[in-house]
């Protein structure tokens, strides 16, 4: 017979396993019907937009280089480069999580498992990208003064 704390711990582990399995099954269904999860589509739209904006800002900062480049211009260009690099990395990672064409259920299950496992890493990169975005906004606003 289990003592009460062990029983509660076992029940918590079972509930956690069931939630994890349900999440994978849900993502597998999404992948089979749409080729990607809603989170992947949403993240990709935002990141592609930020990537395009960063490229435009970088070109603008470089074209302002006809005059001697200020420290603010150089900082803006550096942040744009960081943002572009990280955006491209995340987009490549998201592309790997999508299903290609008609895939079997086991392949969709493996992709769903990868999506769940890589979720923390993607969230960490998205937080870093958000801080780059905030810094870009700050640089652009201060350059308008």
N, C-alpha and C positions, 0 to 999 in steps of 0.2 A: 504494500500500500504506500502511496506517495504522501509525503507531508504536504500541507496546504501551499507552501511557497513553491515547491517543485511542481505541483499541479497547476498553479497559476502560470508559472513560467512555461510549462509545456503547452498550456492552452494558448498563451500569447504567441509562441512559436508556430503553432498550428494555424492560428488566425493570420499571422504574417505570411506564411507560405501560401495560404489560400488567396490572400490579396495579391501576392506576387504572381501567382498562376493566373488569376482572373485578369490582371493587367496584361499579361503576355497573350492570353487568348483574345482579349479585346483588340490589341494591336495587330494580332495575326489576321483577324477579320477585316480590320481597316486596310491592311496591306493587300489582302486578297481582292478586296472590292475596289480600292482606289490606287494601289501601287505605292502609297505612302500614307503615313499617319497625318492627322490634321496638324499636329505640332510641327511636323517637318515642313509642311506647306506654309504654315504661318511664319515660322522662323525664316524660311528661305525667302519669302517675299520681302520681309523687313530687312534682312541682311543684304539681299541683292540691291535694294534701294539705297541702303547706306553705302554699299560698295560703289555704286554709280555716283552718288553725291561726293564721296571722298575723292574719286578720280577727278571729278569736275573741279573741286576745290584745289586739288593739287596742281592741276593744269593752270588754274587761275593764279595760284601763288607763284608758280614758275614763270608765267607770262608777265607778272608784275616785276619779274626779275630784270626787265629792261633797265629799270632804275636800280640803284644799289639795294640789295635785298636786306631788309631789316631783320632784327632778331625775331620779331613777331611772325614775319613771313616764313622764316626758316623753321620756327617752331610749328607753325601751321602745316607746312610741308612735311615735317617729320611725323606729326600726328596722323596726317592723311596716309602716309606710307605705312605706319603701324596698323591703321584701321583697314587699309586695303589688304595687307598681308593676312591679318587675322580673319577678315571676312572671307577671303579666298580659301583659307584653311577650313573654316566652318562649312562653307558650301561644299567643298570636296567631301567632308565627313558626312554631310546630309545626303549627298548623292549616293554614297555607299549604303545608306540605310533604306533607300528606295528599292522596290522590286523592279526588275527588268522584265517587261512583257508579261506573258502568262507564266506564272510560277506555280510550283506544286505547294501543297499545304505544308510539308516539312520544311521547304525552303522559306516560305513565309513565316513559319514559326521561328526559324533560326534568325531571320531578319528582325522579327519582333523582340527576340531575346537580346540581340545586339543593340536594338534601340533602347531597351530598358537599361541594359548595362552601361551604355554610353551616355545616359541621360544626365548624370551628375557632371561628367566631363564637359558636355555641351553647355550645360547651364553655367558652369564656371567660365567657359570661353565667352558666353553671351554676356555675363556680368562684366568681364574685362572689355568687351566691345562696347557695352553701354557706358563705361567710364571713358573710353576713347571718344565716343559720341558727345558726351558732356563736355569734355575738354575741347573738342572741335567747336562746339557751340560757343563756349567761352572765348576761344581765340577769334572766332568770326565776329562776335559782338564787340570785343575790345578793338578789333581792327577797324570797326566802323566809327570809332571816336575821332 
